[in-house]
Amino acid sequence: MKSQVKPISYLKSHAAEIVKEISESREPMLITQNGEAKLVIMDVRSYEDYEQTLALLKILALGNREIEQGHFRSACEVFSDLDKEDDR
């Protein structure tokens, strides 16, 4: 995904156009102030997708940390316990 880069003055004078463009293209826009990156503007669907991806990455990172700390059970143990539950 390639971001467009625009100065803050463009944001001020073209807000409605920017909303339409970003909503249609789903491409983020980087806003600069004095030549320095200050904001990223994106449509709501892209933001929600980003949030879901971030949440999944956090879950994976937590899982990896648990494994590194030895807080896990082998698949054989889990399936054995499930078989015991089925036998009840």
PDB file of N, CA, C and O in Angstrom:
ATOM      1  N   MET A   1       0.849  -1.178   0.000  1.00  0.00           N
ATOM      2  CA  MET A   1       0.000   0.000   0.000  1.00  0.00           C
ATOM      3  C   MET A   1       0.891   1.236   0.000  1.00  0.00           C
ATOM      4  O   MET A   1       1.743   1.387   0.876  1.00  0.00           O
ATOM      5  N   LYS A   2       0.706   2.100  -0.953  1.00  0.00           N
ATOM      6  CA  LYS A   2       1.529   3.296  -1.087  1.00  0.00           C
ATOM      7  C   LYS A   2       0.743   4.518  -0.611  1.00  0.00           C
ATOM      8  O   LYS A   2      -0.358   4.779  -1.097  1.00  0.00           O
ATOM      9  N   SER A   3       1.301   5.251   0.324  1.00  0.00           N
ATOM     10  CA  SER A   3       0.642   6.446   0.838  1.00  0.00           C
ATOM     11  C   SER A   3       0.909   7.645  -0.053  1.00  0.00           C
ATOM     12  O   SER A   3       2.001   7.806  -0.599  1.00  0.00           O
ATOM     13  N   GLN A   4      -0.100   8.474  -0.188  1.00  0.00           N
ATOM     14  CA  GLN A   4       0.100   9.776  -0.824  1.00  0.00           C
ATOM     15  C   GLN A   4       0.667  10.709   0.247  1.00  0.00           C
ATOM     16  O   GLN A   4       0.353  10.561   1.428  1.00  0.00           O
ATOM     17  N   VAL A   5       1.478  11.641  -0.150  1.00  0.00           N
ATOM     18  CA  VAL A   5       2.047  12.607   0.790  1.00  0.00           C
ATOM     19  C   VAL A   5       1.580  13.992   0.372  1.00  0.00           C
ATOM     20  O   VAL A   5       1.780  14.413  -0.767  1.00  0.00           O
ATOM     21  N   LYS A   6       0.950  14.698   1.318  1.00  0.00           N
ATOM     22  CA  LYS A   6       0.430  16.044   1.049  1.00  0.00           C
ATOM     23  C   LYS A   6       0.755  16.948   2.230  1.00  0.00           C
ATOM     24  O   LYS A   6       0.826  16.485   3.368  1.00  0.00           O
ATOM     25  N   PRO A   7       0.950  18.228   1.965  1.00  0.00           N
ATOM     26  CA  PRO A   7       1.177  19.174   3.063  1.00  0.00           C
ATOM     27  C   PRO A   7      -0.139  19.480   3.788  1.00  0.00           C
ATOM     28  O   PRO A   7      -1.221  19.265   3.242  1.00  0.00           O
ATOM     29  N   ILE A   8      -0.036  19.972   4.995  1.00  0.00           N
ATOM     30  CA  ILE A   8      -1.217  20.275   5.794  1.00  0.00           C
ATOM     31  C   ILE A   8      -2.098  21.338   5.122  1.00  0.00           C
ATOM     32  O   ILE A   8      -3.314  21.343   5.317  1.00  0.00           O
ATOM     33  N   SER A   9      -1.509  22.215   4.351  1.00  0.00           N
ATOM     34  CA  SER A   9      -2.292  23.232   3.648  1.00  0.00           C
ATOM     35  C   SER A   9      -3.259  22.575   2.654  1.00  0.00           C
ATOM     36  O   SER A   9      -4.367  23.071   2.445  1.00  0.00           O
ATOM     37  N   TYR A  10      -2.840  21.464   2.044  1.00  0.00           N
ATOM     38  CA  TYR A  10      -3.714  20.730   1.120  1.00  0.00           C
ATOM     39  C   TYR A  10      -4.897  20.133   1.885  1.00  0.00           C
ATOM     40  O   TYR A  10      -6.027  20.148   1.398  1.00  0.00           O
ATOM     41  N   LEU A  11      -4.634  19.613   3.071  1.00  0.00           N
ATOM     42  CA  LEU A  11      -5.704  19.068   3.916  1.00  0.00           C
ATOM     43  C   LEU A  11      -6.723  20.154   4.254  1.00  0.00           C
ATOM     44  O   LEU A  11      -7.931  19.927   4.177  1.00  0.00           O
ATOM     45  N   LYS A  12      -6.234  21.320   4.623  1.00  0.00           N
ATOM     46  CA  LYS A  12      -7.120  22.424   5.007  1.00  0.00           C
ATOM     47  C   LYS A  12      -8.024  22.859   3.855  1.00  0.00           C
ATOM     48  O   LYS A  12      -9.194  23.173   4.073  1.00  0.00           O
ATOM     49  N   SER A  13      -7.503  22.881   2.654  1.00  0.00           N
ATOM     50  CA  SER A  13      -8.270  23.422   1.536  1.00  0.00           C
ATOM     51  C   SER A  13      -9.006  22.372   0.697  1.00  0.00           C
ATOM     52  O   SER A  13      -9.813  22.729  -0.162  1.00  0.00           O
ATOM     53  N   HIS A  14      -8.741  21.082   0.935  1.00  0.00           N
ATOM     54  CA  HIS A  14      -9.363  20.029   0.129  1.00  0.00           C
ATOM     55  C   HIS A  14      -9.977  18.911   0.969  1.00  0.00           C
ATOM     56  O   HIS A  14      -9.995  17.761   0.530  1.00  0.00           O
ATOM     57  N   ALA A  15     -10.473  19.214   2.149  1.00  0.00           N
ATOM     58  CA  ALA A  15     -10.951  18.179   3.076  1.00  0.00           C
ATOM     59  C   ALA A  15     -12.010  17.270   2.452  1.00  0.00           C
ATOM     60  O   ALA A  15     -11.886  16.047   2.526  1.00  0.00           O
ATOM     61  N   ALA A  16     -13.045  17.840   1.841  1.00  0.00           N
ATOM     62  CA  ALA A  16     -14.121  17.026   1.270  1.00  0.00           C
ATOM     63  C   ALA A  16     -13.586  16.130   0.148  1.00  0.00           C
ATOM     64  O   ALA A  16     -13.964  14.963   0.047  1.00  0.00           O
ATOM     65  N   GLU A  17     -12.723  16.672  -0.677  1.00  0.00           N
ATOM     66  CA  GLU A  17     -12.114  15.908  -1.779  1.00  0.00           C
ATOM     67  C   GLU A  17     -11.267  14.764  -1.236  1.00  0.00           C
ATOM     68  O   GLU A  17     -11.285  13.659  -1.779  1.00  0.00           O
ATOM     69  N   ILE A  18     -10.535  15.027  -0.177  1.00  0.00           N
ATOM     70  CA  ILE A  18      -9.688  14.008   0.443  1.00  0.00           C
ATOM     71  C   ILE A  18     -10.539  12.872   0.985  1.00  0.00           C
ATOM     72  O   ILE A  18     -10.205  11.703   0.793  1.00  0.00           O
ATOM     73  N   VAL A  19     -11.627  13.197   1.655  1.00  0.00           N
ATOM     74  CA  VAL A  19     -12.521  12.171   2.202  1.00  0.00           C
ATOM     75  C   VAL A  19     -13.017  11.262   1.083  1.00  0.00           C
ATOM     76  O   VAL A  19     -12.988  10.038   1.209  1.00  0.00           O
ATOM     77  N   LYS A  20     -13.468  11.865  -0.004  1.00  0.00           N
ATOM     78  CA  LYS A  20     -13.981  11.085  -1.132  1.00  0.00           C
ATOM     79  C   LYS A  20     -12.883  10.207  -1.724  1.00  0.00           C
ATOM     80  O   LYS A  20     -13.095   9.018  -1.962  1.00  0.00           O
ATOM     81  N   GLU A  21     -11.729  10.784  -1.958  1.00  0.00           N
ATOM     82  CA  GLU A  21     -10.615  10.075  -2.587  1.00  0.00           C
ATOM     83  C   GLU A  21     -10.145   8.894  -1.741  1.00  0.00           C
ATOM     84  O   GLU A  21      -9.949   7.794  -2.258  1.00  0.00           O
ATOM     85  N   ILE A  22      -9.965   9.123  -0.451  1.00  0.00           N
ATOM     86  CA  ILE A  22      -9.476   8.069   0.432  1.00  0.00           C
ATOM     87  C   ILE A  22     -10.532   6.985   0.613  1.00  0.00           C
ATOM     88  O   ILE A  22     -10.198   5.801   0.675  1.00  0.00           O
ATOM     89  N   SER A  23     -11.796   7.372   0.697  1.00  0.00           N
ATOM     90  CA  SER A  23     -12.873   6.388   0.827  1.00  0.00           C
ATOM     91  C   SER A  23     -12.936   5.477  -0.382  1.00  0.00           C
ATOM     92  O   SER A  23     -13.182   4.279  -0.245  1.00  0.00           O
ATOM     93  N   GLU A  24     -12.718   6.026  -1.554  1.00  0.00           N
ATOM     94  CA  GLU A  24     -12.780   5.230  -2.786  1.00  0.00           C
ATOM     95  C   GLU A  24     -11.530   4.382  -2.993  1.00  0.00           C
ATOM     96  O   GLU A  24     -11.627   3.209  -3.355  1.00  0.00           O
ATOM     97  N   SER A  25     -10.381   4.958  -2.770  1.00  0.00           N
ATOM     98  CA  SER A  25      -9.125   4.255  -3.067  1.00  0.00           C
ATOM     99  C   SER A  25      -8.677   3.344  -1.925  1.00  0.00           C
ATOM    100  O   SER A  25      -7.964   2.367  -2.150  1.00  0.00           O
ATOM    101  N   ARG A  26      -9.093   3.664  -0.711  1.00  0.00           N
ATOM    102  CA  ARG A  26      -8.672   2.967   0.502  1.00  0.00           C
ATOM    103  C   ARG A  26      -7.161   3.060   0.705  1.00  0.00           C
ATOM    104  O   ARG A  26      -6.574   2.249   1.421  1.00  0.00           O
ATOM    105  N   GLU A  27      -6.542   4.045   0.075  1.00  0.00           N
ATOM    106  CA  GLU A  27      -5.112   4.295   0.238  1.00  0.00           C
ATOM    107  C   GLU A  27      -4.923   5.395   1.282  1.00  0.00           C
ATOM    108  O   GLU A  27      -5.584   6.431   1.200  1.00  0.00           O
ATOM    109  N   PRO A  28      -4.046   5.199   2.254  1.00  0.00           N
ATOM    110  CA  PRO A  28      -3.830   6.233   3.270  1.00  0.00           C
ATOM    111  C   PRO A  28      -3.140   7.462   2.687  1.00  0.00           C
ATOM    112  O   PRO A  28      -2.514   7.401   1.629  1.00  0.00           O
ATOM    113  N   MET A  29      -3.267   8.565   3.394  1.00  0.00           N
ATOM    114  CA  MET A  29      -2.598   9.805   2.996  1.00  0.00           C
ATOM    115  C   MET A  29      -1.751  10.284   4.175  1.00  0.00           C
ATOM    116  O   MET A  29      -2.226  10.357   5.308  1.00  0.00           O
ATOM    117  N   LEU A  30      -0.508  10.603   3.891  1.00  0.00           N
ATOM    118  CA  LEU A  30       0.406  11.124   4.895  1.00  0.00           C
ATOM    119  C   LEU A  30       0.388  12.643   4.799  1.00  0.00           C
ATOM    120  O   LEU A  30       0.595  13.207   3.724  1.00  0.00           O
ATOM    121  N   ILE A  31       0.142  13.301   5.925  1.00  0.00           N
ATOM    122  CA  ILE A  31       0.097  14.763   5.974  1.00  0.00           C
ATOM    123  C   ILE A  31       1.377  15.265   6.636  1.00  0.00           C
ATOM    124  O   ILE A  31       1.771  14.805   7.708  1.00  0.00           O
ATOM    125  N   THR A  32       2.012  16.223   5.963  1.00  0.00           N
ATOM    126  CA  THR A  32       3.240  16.797   6.500  1.00  0.00           C
ATOM    127  C   THR A  32       3.006  18.227   6.977  1.00  0.00           C
ATOM    128  O   THR A  32       2.105  18.919   6.504  1.00  0.00           O
ATOM    129  N   GLN A  33       3.829  18.644   7.910  1.00  0.00           N
ATOM    130  CA  GLN A  33       3.819  20.024   8.390  1.00  0.00           C
ATOM    131  C   GLN A  33       5.279  20.456   8.479  1.00  0.00           C
ATOM    132  O   GLN A  33       6.083  19.828   9.168  1.00  0.00           O
ATOM    133  N   ASN A  34       5.604  21.519   7.785  1.00  0.00           N
ATOM    134  CA  ASN A  34       6.987  21.998   7.712  1.00  0.00           C
ATOM    135  C   ASN A  34       7.919  20.887   7.224  1.00  0.00           C
ATOM    136  O   ASN A  34       9.045  20.755   7.702  1.00  0.00           O
ATOM    137  N   GLY A  35       7.434  20.086   6.262  1.00  0.00           N
ATOM    138  CA  GLY A  35       8.236  19.024   5.676  1.00  0.00           C
ATOM    139  C   GLY A  35       8.382  17.773   6.519  1.00  0.00           C
ATOM    140  O   GLY A  35       9.077  16.836   6.125  1.00  0.00           O
ATOM    141  N   GLU A  36       7.733  17.746   7.682  1.00  0.00           N
ATOM    142  CA  GLU A  36       7.855  16.611   8.589  1.00  0.00           C
ATOM    143  C   GLU A  36       6.527  15.859   8.663  1.00  0.00           C
ATOM    144  O   GLU A  36       5.476  16.489   8.785  1.00  0.00           O
ATOM    145  N   ALA A  37       6.550  14.535   8.594  1.00  0.00           N
ATOM    146  CA  ALA A  37       5.333  13.719   8.675  1.00  0.00           C
ATOM    147  C   ALA A  37       4.653  13.956  10.024  1.00  0.00           C
ATOM    148  O   ALA A  37       5.293  13.888  11.073  1.00  0.00           O
ATOM    149  N   LYS A  38       3.337  14.237   9.982  1.00  0.00           N
ATOM    150  CA  LYS A  38       2.593  14.518  11.204  1.00  0.00           C
ATOM    151  C   LYS A  38       1.357  13.642  11.393  1.00  0.00           C
ATOM    152  O   LYS A  38       1.037  13.269  12.522  1.00  0.00           O
ATOM    153  N   LEU A  39       0.657  13.305  10.306  1.00  0.00           N
ATOM    154  CA  LEU A  39      -0.591  12.554  10.397  1.00  0.00           C
ATOM    155  C   LEU A  39      -0.685  11.516   9.289  1.00  0.00           C
ATOM    156  O   LEU A  39      -0.079  11.661   8.227  1.00  0.00           O
ATOM    157  N   VAL A  40      -1.447  10.480   9.553  1.00  0.00           N
ATOM    158  CA  VAL A  40      -1.855   9.549   8.508  1.00  0.00           C
ATOM    159  C   VAL A  40      -3.375   9.542   8.521  1.00  0.00           C
ATOM    160  O   VAL A  40      -4.000   9.364   9.566  1.00  0.00           O
ATOM    161  N   ILE A  41      -3.958   9.736   7.349  1.00  0.00           N
ATOM    162  CA  ILE A  41      -5.407   9.728   7.220  1.00  0.00           C
ATOM    163  C   ILE A  41      -5.781   8.474   6.439  1.00  0.00           C
ATOM    164  O   ILE A  41      -5.207   8.187   5.388  1.00  0.00           O
ATOM    165  N   MET A  42      -6.761   7.723   6.975  1.00  0.00           N
ATOM    166  CA  MET A  42      -7.226   6.524   6.276  1.00  0.00           C
ATOM    167  C   MET A  42      -8.724   6.376   6.458  1.00  0.00           C
ATOM    168  O   MET A  42      -9.314   6.950   7.373  1.00  0.00           O
ATOM    169  N   ASP A  43      -9.337   5.590   5.564  1.00  0.00           N
ATOM    170  CA  ASP A  43     -10.774   5.373   5.674  1.00  0.00           C
ATOM    171  C   ASP A  43     -11.066   4.427   6.833  1.00  0.00           C
ATOM    172  O   ASP A  43     -10.176   3.721   7.308  1.00  0.00           O
ATOM    173  N   VAL A  44     -12.303   4.417   7.279  1.00  0.00           N
ATOM    174  CA  VAL A  44     -12.693   3.645   8.455  1.00  0.00           C
ATOM    175  C   VAL A  44     -12.502   2.147   8.237  1.00  0.00           C
ATOM    176  O   VAL A  44     -12.027   1.453   9.136  1.00  0.00           O
ATOM    177  N   ARG A  45     -12.860   1.640   7.068  1.00  0.00           N
ATOM    178  CA  ARG A  45     -12.694   0.197   6.811  1.00  0.00           C
ATOM    179  C   ARG A  45     -11.238  -0.215   6.910  1.00  0.00           C
ATOM    180  O   ARG A  45     -10.924  -1.256   7.487  1.00  0.00           O
ATOM    181  N   SER A  46     -10.349   0.589   6.354  1.00  0.00           N
ATOM    182  CA  SER A  46      -8.917   0.288   6.443  1.00  0.00           C
ATOM    183  C   SER A  46      -8.440   0.348   7.886  1.00  0.00           C
ATOM    184  O   SER A  46      -7.631  -0.475   8.314  1.00  0.00           O
ATOM    185  N   TYR A  47      -8.940   1.320   8.631  1.00  0.00           N
ATOM    186  CA  TYR A  47      -8.570   1.445  10.045  1.00  0.00           C
ATOM    187  C   TYR A  47      -9.031   0.221  10.836  1.00  0.00           C
ATOM    188  O   TYR A  47      -8.285  -0.313  11.657  1.00  0.00           O
ATOM    189  N   GLU A  48     -10.271  -0.220  10.581  1.00  0.00           N
ATOM    190  CA  GLU A  48     -10.795  -1.402  11.271  1.00  0.00           C
ATOM    191  C   GLU A  48      -9.985  -2.643  10.911  1.00  0.00           C
ATOM    192  O   GLU A  48      -9.700  -3.466  11.780  1.00  0.00           O
ATOM    193  N   ASP A  49      -9.613  -2.786   9.639  1.00  0.00           N
ATOM    194  CA  ASP A  49      -8.761  -3.904   9.222  1.00  0.00           C
ATOM    195  C   ASP A  49      -7.417  -3.843   9.935  1.00  0.00           C
ATOM    196  O   ASP A  49      -6.899  -4.864  10.389  1.00  0.00           O
ATOM    197  N   TYR A  50      -6.857  -2.642  10.031  1.00  0.00           N
ATOM    198  CA  TYR A  50      -5.586  -2.434  10.713  1.00  0.00           C
ATOM    199  C   TYR A  50      -5.700  -2.833  12.188  1.00  0.00           C
ATOM    200  O   TYR A  50      -4.817  -3.502  12.726  1.00  0.00           O
ATOM    201  N   GLU A  51      -6.774  -2.424  12.826  1.00  0.00           N
ATOM    202  CA  GLU A  51      -6.982  -2.741  14.237  1.00  0.00           C
ATOM    203  C   GLU A  51      -7.109  -4.252  14.452  1.00  0.00           C
ATOM    204  O   GLU A  51      -6.560  -4.788  15.414  1.00  0.00           O
ATOM    205  N   GLN A  52      -7.830  -4.939  13.560  1.00  0.00           N
ATOM    206  CA  GLN A  52      -7.967  -6.392  13.670  1.00  0.00           C
ATOM    207  C   GLN A  52      -6.620  -7.079  13.487  1.00  0.00           C
ATOM    208  O   GLN A  52      -6.293  -8.015  14.217  1.00  0.00           O
ATOM    209  N   THR A  53      -5.847  -6.623  12.526  1.00  0.00           N
ATOM    210  CA  THR A  53      -4.526  -7.195  12.291  1.00  0.00           C
ATOM    211  C   THR A  53      -3.634  -6.984  13.502  1.00  0.00           C
ATOM    212  O   THR A  53      -2.915  -7.894  13.916  1.00  0.00           O
ATOM    213  N   LEU A  54      -3.678  -5.799  14.063  1.00  0.00           N
ATOM    214  CA  LEU A  54      -2.878  -5.494  15.241  1.00  0.00           C
ATOM    215  C   LEU A  54      -3.288  -6.372  16.426  1.00  0.00           C
ATOM    216  O   LEU A  54      -2.429  -6.856  17.163  1.00  0.00           O
ATOM    217  N   ALA A  55      -4.587  -6.579  16.613  1.00  0.00           N
ATOM    218  CA  ALA A  55      -5.068  -7.430  17.704  1.00  0.00           C
ATOM    219  C   ALA A  55      -4.571  -8.868  17.528  1.00  0.00           C
ATOM    220  O   ALA A  55      -4.146  -9.500  18.495  1.00  0.00           O
ATOM    221  N   LEU A  56      -4.623  -9.381  16.303  1.00  0.00           N
ATOM    222  CA  LEU A  56      -4.133 -10.742  16.048  1.00  0.00           C
ATOM    223  C   LEU A  56      -2.633 -10.847  16.308  1.00  0.00           C
ATOM    224  O   LEU A  56      -2.163 -11.839  16.866  1.00  0.00           O
ATOM    225  N   LEU A  57      -1.890  -9.828  15.905  1.00  0.00           N
ATOM    226  CA  LEU A  57      -0.449  -9.844  16.158  1.00  0.00           C
ATOM    227  C   LEU A  57      -0.142  -9.820  17.653  1.00  0.00           C
ATOM    228  O   LEU A  57       0.805 -10.465  18.103  1.00  0.00           O
ATOM    229  N   LYS A  58      -0.935  -9.081  18.422  1.00  0.00           N
ATOM    230  CA  LYS A  58      -0.749  -9.048  19.877  1.00  0.00           C
ATOM    231  C   LYS A  58      -1.025 -10.418  20.483  1.00  0.00           C
ATOM    232  O   LYS A  58      -0.298 -10.863  21.371  1.00  0.00           O
ATOM    233  N   ILE A  59      -2.076 -11.092  20.006  1.00  0.00           N
ATOM    234  CA  ILE A  59      -2.402 -12.435  20.505  1.00  0.00           C
ATOM    235  C   ILE A  59      -1.262 -13.402  20.185  1.00  0.00           C
ATOM    236  O   ILE A  59      -0.866 -14.205  21.030  1.00  0.00           O
ATOM    237  N   LEU A  60      -0.737 -13.321  18.961  1.00  0.00           N
ATOM    238  CA  LEU A  60       0.395 -14.182  18.588  1.00  0.00           C
ATOM    239  C   LEU A  60       1.619 -13.902  19.455  1.00  0.00           C
ATOM    240  O   LEU A  60       2.310 -14.829  19.877  1.00  0.00           O
ATOM    241  N   ALA A  61       1.883 -12.638  19.716  1.00  0.00           N
ATOM    242  CA  ALA A  61       3.033 -12.275  20.544  1.00  0.00           C
ATOM    243  C   ALA A  61       2.853 -12.798  21.966  1.00  0.00           C
ATOM    244  O   ALA A  61       3.806 -13.286  22.573  1.00  0.00           O
ATOM    245  N   LEU A  62       1.634 -12.696  22.500  1.00  0.00           N
ATOM    246  CA  LEU A  62       1.362 -13.227  23.841  1.00  0.00           C
ATOM    247  C   LEU A  62       1.546 -14.738  23.865  1.00  0.00           C
ATOM    248  O   LEU A  62       2.115 -15.288  24.809  1.00  0.00           O
ATOM    249  N   GLY A  63       1.058 -15.409  22.816  1.00  0.00           N
ATOM    250  CA  GLY A  63       1.221 -16.858  22.729  1.00  0.00           C
ATOM    251  C   GLY A  63       2.676 -17.265  22.671  1.00  0.00           C
ATOM    252  O   GLY A  63       3.089 -18.216  23.334  1.00  0.00           O
ATOM    253  N   ASN A  64       3.453 -16.545  21.880  1.00  0.00           N
ATOM    254  CA  ASN A  64       4.892 -16.834  21.789  1.00  0.00           C
ATOM    255  C   ASN A  64       5.580 -16.626  23.134  1.00  0.00           C
ATOM    256  O   ASN A  64       6.460 -17.397  23.516  1.00  0.00           O
ATOM    257  N   ARG A  65       5.176 -15.590  23.839  1.00  0.00           N
ATOM    258  CA  ARG A  65       5.764 -15.326  25.165  1.00  0.00           C
ATOM    259  C   ARG A  65       5.432 -16.464  26.130  1.00  0.00           C
ATOM    260  O   ARG A  65       6.287 -16.903  26.899  1.00  0.00           O
ATOM    261  N   GLU A  66       4.187 -16.936  26.084  1.00  0.00           N
ATOM    262  CA  GLU A  66       3.785 -18.055  26.946  1.00  0.00           C
ATOM    263  C   GLU A  66       4.628 -19.296  26.639  1.00  0.00           C
ATOM    264  O   GLU A  66       5.087 -19.983  27.551  1.00  0.00           O
ATOM    265  N   ILE A  67       4.827 -19.574  25.355  1.00  0.00           N
ATOM    266  CA  ILE A  67       5.632 -20.731  24.947  1.00  0.00           C
ATOM    267  C   ILE A  67       7.062 -20.572  25.440  1.00  0.00           C
ATOM    268  O   ILE A  67       7.640 -21.520  25.972  1.00  0.00           O
ATOM    269  N   GLU A  68       7.642 -19.380  25.269  1.00  0.00           N
ATOM    270  CA  GLU A  68       9.011 -19.130  25.714  1.00  0.00           C
ATOM    271  C   GLU A  68       9.164 -19.322  27.217  1.00  0.00           C
ATOM    272  O   GLU A  68      10.223 -19.730  27.693  1.00  0.00           O
ATOM    273  N   GLN A  69       8.091 -19.021  27.969  1.00  0.00           N
ATOM    274  CA  GLN A  69       8.123 -19.168  29.427  1.00  0.00           C
ATOM    275  C   GLN A  69       7.750 -20.579  29.871  1.00  0.00           C
ATOM    276  O   GLN A  69       7.699 -20.869  31.066  1.00  0.00           O
ATOM    277  N   GLY A  70       7.492 -21.451  28.902  1.00  0.00           N
ATOM    278  CA  GLY A  70       7.188 -22.841  29.234  1.00  0.00           C
ATOM    279  C   GLY A  70       5.750 -23.072  29.668  1.00  0.00           C
ATOM    280  O   GLY A  70       5.441 -24.131  30.215  1.00  0.00           O
ATOM    281  N   HIS A  71       4.869 -22.120  29.441  1.00  0.00           N
ATOM    282  CA  HIS A  71       3.463 -22.243  29.828  1.00  0.00           C
ATOM    283  C   HIS A  71       2.648 -22.808  28.661  1.00  0.00           C
ATOM    284  O   HIS A  71       1.906 -22.085  27.995  1.00  0.00           O
ATOM    285  N   PHE A  72       2.800 -24.096  28.433  1.00  0.00           N
ATOM    286  CA  PHE A  72       2.045 -24.736  27.359  1.00  0.00           C
ATOM    287  C   PHE A  72       1.949 -26.229  27.651  1.00  0.00           C
ATOM    288  O   PHE A  72       2.672 -26.769  28.488  1.00  0.00           O
ATOM    289  N   ARG A  73       1.034 -26.877  26.936  1.00  0.00           N
ATOM    290  CA  ARG A  73       0.901 -28.329  27.023  1.00  0.00           C
ATOM    291  C   ARG A  73       1.105 -28.896  25.629  1.00  0.00           C
ATOM    292  O   ARG A  73       0.797 -28.252  24.626  1.00  0.00           O
ATOM    293  N   SER A  74       1.624 -30.096  25.588  1.00  0.00           N
ATOM    294  CA  SER A  74       1.844 -30.721  24.287  1.00  0.00           C
ATOM    295  C   SER A  74       0.505 -31.091  23.659  1.00  0.00           C
ATOM    296  O   SER A  74      -0.497 -31.252  24.356  1.00  0.00           O
ATOM    297  N   ALA A  75       0.502 -31.222  22.353  1.00  0.00           N
ATOM    298  CA  ALA A  75      -0.715 -31.610  21.641  1.00  0.00           C
ATOM    299  C   ALA A  75      -1.180 -32.988  22.114  1.00  0.00           C
ATOM    300  O   ALA A  75      -2.381 -33.229  22.235  1.00  0.00           O
ATOM    301  N   CYS A  76      -0.243 -33.885  22.378  1.00  0.00           N
ATOM    302  CA  CYS A  76      -0.604 -35.229  22.856  1.00  0.00           C
ATOM    303  C   CYS A  76      -1.383 -35.151  24.166  1.00  0.00           C
ATOM    304  O   CYS A  76      -2.376 -35.855  24.347  1.00  0.00           O
ATOM    305  N   GLU A  77      -0.927 -34.289  25.080  1.00  0.00           N
ATOM    306  CA  GLU A  77      -1.631 -34.100  26.361  1.00  0.00           C
ATOM    307  C   GLU A  77      -3.053 -33.602  26.148  1.00  0.00           C
ATOM    308  O   GLU A  77      -4.005 -34.115  26.737  1.00  0.00           O
ATOM    309  N   VAL A  78      -3.174 -32.605  25.304  1.00  0.00           N
ATOM    310  CA  VAL A  78      -4.478 -32.001  25.051  1.00  0.00           C
ATOM    311  C   VAL A  78      -5.429 -33.034  24.462  1.00  0.00           C
ATOM    312  O   VAL A  78      -6.564 -33.168  24.921  1.00  0.00           O
ATOM    313  N   PHE A  79      -4.970 -33.770  23.441  1.00  0.00           N
ATOM    314  CA  PHE A  79      -5.839 -34.763  22.806  1.00  0.00           C
ATOM    315  C   PHE A  79      -6.163 -35.908  23.764  1.00  0.00           C
ATOM    316  O   PHE A  79      -7.268 -36.450  23.736  1.00  0.00           O
ATOM    317  N   SER A  80      -5.216 -36.271  24.595  1.00  0.00           N
ATOM    318  CA  SER A  80      -5.460 -37.313  25.591  1.00  0.00           C
ATOM    319  C   SER A  80      -6.560 -36.879  26.563  1.00  0.00           C
ATOM    320  O   SER A  80      -7.454 -37.659  26.893  1.00  0.00           O
ATOM    321  N   ASP A  81      -6.482 -35.626  27.015  1.00  0.00           N
ATOM    322  CA  ASP A  81      -7.516 -35.097  27.916  1.00  0.00           C
ATOM    323  C   ASP A  81      -8.868 -35.038  27.224  1.00  0.00           C
ATOM    324  O   ASP A  81      -9.892 -35.320  27.845  1.00  0.00           O
ATOM    325  N   LEU A  82      -8.887 -34.677  25.957  1.00  0.00           N
ATOM    326  CA  LEU A  82     -10.146 -34.639  25.210  1.00  0.00           C
ATOM    327  C   LEU A  82     -10.742 -36.038  25.060  1.00  0.00           C
ATOM    328  O   LEU A  82     -11.955 -36.222  25.158  1.00  0.00           O
ATOM    329  N   ASP A  83      -9.873 -37.016  24.823  1.00  0.00           N
ATOM    330  CA  ASP A  83     -10.362 -38.397  24.723  1.00  0.00           C
ATOM    331  C   ASP A  83     -10.959 -38.865  26.044  1.00  0.00           C
ATOM    332  O   ASP A  83     -11.961 -39.580  26.063  1.00  0.00           O
ATOM    333  N   LYS A  84     -10.336 -38.457  27.149  1.00  0.00           N
ATOM    334  CA  LYS A  84     -10.863 -38.812  28.472  1.00  0.00           C
ATOM    335  C   LYS A  84     -12.241 -38.191  28.686  1.00  0.00           C
ATOM    336  O   LYS A  84     -13.132 -38.823  29.253  1.00  0.00           O
ATOM    337  N   GLU A  85     -12.408 -36.967  28.235  1.00  0.00           N
ATOM    338  CA  GLU A  85     -13.712 -36.281  28.344  1.00  0.00           C
ATOM    339  C   GLU A  85     -14.770 -37.004  27.523  1.00  0.00           C
ATOM    340  O   GLU A  85     -15.917 -37.115  27.956  1.00  0.00           O
ATOM    341  N   ASP A  86     -14.397 -37.503  26.332  1.00  0.00           N
ATOM    342  CA  ASP A  86     -15.336 -38.230  25.476  1.00  0.00           C
ATOM    343  C   ASP A  86     -15.774 -39.536  26.104  1.00  0.00           C
ATOM    344  O   ASP A  86     -16.900 -39.990  25.899  1.00  0.00           O
ATOM    345  N   ASP A  87     -14.860 -40.150  26.886  1.00  0.00           N
ATOM    346  CA  ASP A  87     -15.164 -41.446  27.504  1.00  0.00           C
ATOM    347  C   ASP A  87     -16.126 -41.327  28.685  1.00  0.00           C
ATOM    348  O   ASP A  87     -16.673 -42.336  29.130  1.00  0.00           O
ATOM    349  N   ARG A  88     -16.336 -40.153  29.184  1.00  0.00           N
ATOM    350  CA  ARG A  88     -17.221 -39.964  30.362  1.00  0.00           C
ATOM    351  C   ARG A  88     -18.643 -40.111  29.999  1.00  0.00           C
ATOM    352  O   ARG A  88     -19.516 -39.985  30.858  1.00  0.00           O
TER     353      ARG A  88
END
